[in-house]
Amino acid sequence: MTISYSRWPDDFAARYREKGYWLDLPLTDILTRHANSAATALIEGDRKYSYQQLERASTRLAAALQRRGLKCGDTALVQLGNVAEFYIVLFALLKLGVAPVNALFSHQRQELDAYASQIEPALLIADRQHALFATDDYLQPLRQRYPSLREVVLRNAREDDTSLAALIDEAQGEFVAAPSAADEVAFFQLSGGSTGTPKLIPRTHNDYYYSIRRSVEVCCFNEKTRYLCALPAAHNYPLSSPGAFGVFYGGGLVVLAGDPSANLCFPLIEKHQITATALVPPAVSLWLQAIQEWGSNRALGSLQLLQVGGARLSEALAARIPAEIGCRLQQVFGMAEGLVNYTQLTDDEWHIFSTQGTPMSPDDEVWVADEQGNPLPQGETGRLMTRGPYTFRGYYRSPEHNAQAFDANGFYCSGDLVSITPDGYICVQGREKDQINRGGEKIAAEEIENLLLRHEAILHVALVSMEDSLLGEKSCAFIVGKRPVRAVEIRRYLRELGVADYKLPDRIETVDELPLTPVGKVDKKRLRQQLAASQTN
Ligand code: J2J
């Protein structure tokens, strides 16, 4: 059985194969190509895995899951933090042809429900250490709501649970890897989203493997690379740009950190002689602050490359990186939907500090459209439009949204406003999509607005971004209430609904009415201006 998704047209697929982008190899090849290597692949805390151990652990788990009836074409909902099991599980599922959604550890009931209802998982893998799974209050009804759910496997399991650790240790027995075909869905990536329900992005083996190999080439990762993964491991950026998958492909070492704080990361960098890592801009600010406080960057002596992406990096902050951290900066402008842009390691300072790089593939087609969808003259700012060998052709089961997100020629409109320099470098100028980028964490305004509208005291609501010196943006909810509502009440209400913490409005303003545009939509631009004015006062 295969999972249905929006395929690339045949002529494109043929071209991508001809050019060697699509190799018709499963993503499991990233690991199996090093199956006999004794080199260390992964370190998490005191735990250390060689490539051979990682390969065997994931095969044992795949075999154990197969014995429990999991098979190619099934889907899984997985929620694990930055722990070794994240990769063991991912490779095991790929070996079985089971396509997972890897939810972030910060996700709660709302997010997991939204993913589960879309994929109807046969398998759930989660962690008892997560608040949602500390009791069975969420698990029990979940099993009832999703009859498709046949197996629940838990990390930090209790006596009656099916234990992830036990399955990984189970004697392997007969097992022949049977991944899904390379041009079928390997797994689902999470969209930052701008709509009411979080959207899923089907990624095939072919397209994802190409994006990884090409990233490895651009970033010069190899067996000497020692990469610190301090962002959520499931996120597209630390997974594939080149991320942990890129490091595994190249035969290097991945060291996991639970979060990107300087307190945690600096000692890890020193201890493991880390050469490369990936951060979002707010983490860079905190690292620079820590260096100033500690009076030295000595712990970071081995670090050669710092990638920064996920949100806008100011030129001022960019320029401080080589000067104060003492390593090379690479800007990364990517998206879980596909397209990834990098500044080149050999670029001059202007390009590295002031642009978001160039599309990594020669066959990435990128152009800038006006509001009507017509091409704009070179250098002008407008909508980023793209298609290519690793950019998806449609969100999972979302025909209506896809009709808006793509043009007639299959170009995806990311909702970013960009300009392109004469030499082909992209500069992100802003955003058209109704999203808040909270230091790299994306919040779909509509999702939170819909939930708030269910509150008995709320008549109208608009969630907008407001500037923040550390995070870049925070969220503010403008509320028209039937009665006065307090911020604590709203936040508690959202928490009780089971919304991830980063999506809770940072500020709440109660107003008598919301300003409207001439066509009668809420004028969010005006609300943002009001906020900016109130912040400078
Ligand atoms: C401004 N905005 C940026 C940047 C992403 C590599 C790196 C990042 C992501 C990612 C990723 C930006 N400057 N440098 O998947 O593989 C904003 C844009 C974009 C959205 C995508 C990768 N880098 N952005 O951030 O799917 O608005 O992917 O459309 O989470 O983040 O978000 P996401």
Boltz pocket constraint, residues with backbone or C-beta under 6 A from the ligand:
constraints:
  - pocket:
      binder: B
      contacts: [[A, 190], [A, 191], [A, 192], [A, 236], [A, 237], [A, 240], [A, 241], [A, 308], [A, 309], [A, 310], [A, 311], [A, 312], [A, 313], [A, 331], [A, 332], [A, 333], [A, 334], [A, 335], [A, 336], [A, 337], [A, 338], [A, 339], [A, 340], [A, 356], [A, 414], [A, 416], [A, 428], [A, 431], [A, 437], [A, 440], [A, 442]]
      max_distance: 6.0
